[in-house]
Amino acid sequence: MCLLLGATGVGKTLLVKRLKEVSSRDGKGDLGEPPPTRPTVGTNLTDIVAQRKITIRELGGCMGPIWSSYYGNCRCLLFMMDASDPTQLSASCVQLLGLLSSEQLAEASVLILFNKIDLPCYMAMEEIKSLIRLPDIIACAKQNITTAEISAREGTGLAEVLAWLQATHRAKG
């Protein structure tokens, strides 16, 4: 099981829909217009078939207070932040620190996704890393942490996310 977490409005639902499209096309072809999405109230389960079946459980941002009840069988964690919203980054950083300190997630591989890099107001990766002190977070975490800049809307970086999911799923058996 792979958990997909992040604040409300960061693009989690669109990411899952796009990953499903990318995996079904083997990364080939234009994704076209993004499909419509609604804020997730509750949870969505999506199976992505990329060599093997990978199940992604997306939890709505409004469910933050009870995310921990879903940590039990989590092998990998996708944590999404909005790279175009500096005011939300500090709140997302607090959420991330809470996730990384959970004993139940100590063995999980973590991919931090910085979404919305297609927007003109997105912050540069170096600026974000400095603002949330990402090098310090990575140095202190028990988990193996990877980062990626993506645009779920445009499809930028999604092939890399899929490759990470496949590699992580293979490694964890």
N, C-alpha and C positions, 0 to 999 in steps of 0.2 A: 504494500500500500504506500502510495506517495501522497502526502498532504500538500495542498496548495493554500497558503494563508497570506493575508495582507489586509490592509485597511479597506474600507468600503470605497469603491470607485477607482481602484488602482488598475483594473483591467483583467482580473482573474478569470472571469467567465469568457471573455473574448480570447484570452490566451488558450484556454482549454479547447474552445471551438477551432481555433486556428491550428493548434497542434494536431488535432484530429484530421484536419484537412491536409496538413503537411505530411503526416504519416501515411495517409491514404494515397498520396501522389508521389511518394518517395522523394519529396523535396523538389519536384519538377513542376514547372508551370507557374503562371501568375495566380495568386490567390483571389484576385478580384476584390470586389467591395466587401468590407467586413459585414458579417451577419449581425442582425439586431441582438441586443442583449438587454437584460433587466438586472437590477441589483439582486444578488442571491440572498434570499432569506432562508436560512437553513443550510442544507448541504446538497451538492451535486456530485454524483459518481459518474465518471467517464472512463471508458476503456479505450486505450490507444494501443493499436497493434503495430509494433515496430520490432520486427524479428520475434519478439515475444509480447504477450499481453501485459500492459502496464496499466494499473488502475489508479486514477487520480481522484482523490476526494477533495473537492473544493469546498471550503467552509466560508460562509458569508462573513464579511468584516464585522457586521453587527454581532456576530457570535463570539467575538474575542474573549469575553469572560468565561466561556465554556470550551474553548479550543482544547484545553488540556484533557478533556474527557475523550478525545479522539487520538491521543498520542500513542496508545497501546501498541498497535502493530505497524507503526510508521517506520519504514526503511529509509525513505528519503523525504526531504522537505524542500518544497519550492516556496520561497518567501518573496513576495512582490512588493516593490515600492514604486511610487510615482516620482520619476526623475524631473517632472515639470512643476512640482509643487513643494517648494522649500519649506513652507509652513507645516506640511504634513510629515516631513522627513524625521523630525525629532520624535514625534509620536510613534512612527513606524520603527524607529531605532529602539525605543523603549519596549515595544512588542517583541522585536527581534531578540533583545537581551533576555527577556523573559523566556522565550523559546529555547535559546541556547543554554540557559541555566537549568532547564528541566532534566531530571535524571532519566525520564522515559525517552528523551530524544538524544541522549548522550552518544548513542551508536549511529544515529541517522546521518546520512550525507546531506549537506545543505547547499542549495543553489539560491543565491540572492539575485533576484531579477530587478533591474532598474528599467522600468517600462516607460513608454511615451517619449522615446528619444526622437520621434518624428515631429514633435511639437517645437515651434521656434523658441519657446521659453524654457526648454529643458536645461538642466544644469550639467556642466561637464563632469565626467566621472571623477576627475581629480578633486573638484570642488566638493562633490558629494562625499567622497572618501574622507576628506579633511573635516567636513562639517560633522559627520557622524562618528569620526575617529575609527573608521573601518579597520585600518591596520592593527589597532589595539584590540578591537573586538575579535579579529581572526586569531591574533596571537594568544589570546586568553581562552578561546573556545576549545572544548573537547572535540567538537565535530570537525570533519573535513569540510571546509567552506570554499565554494567557488562563486564567482560573480559573473554576471552577463548583462550587457546593455541590449535591450530589445525594443521593438515596436510591435505589439500584438496586432495593431491596426494594419500596419504595412507588411508585416511578416518578417521584418529584419531581426536576425538573430535566432529565429525559431528552429532552424536546422541544427544549430549548436545546442539548443535546449533539448531537442529530441535526442541528439547524440549523447548528451550528458545523462539523460534518463536511461538510455539503452546501456551505457557503460556502467552506471550505478546499479541498474537492475541485474546486469550480468555478474558484477562483482559481489553483490549481496545474495546471489543465487536464487 
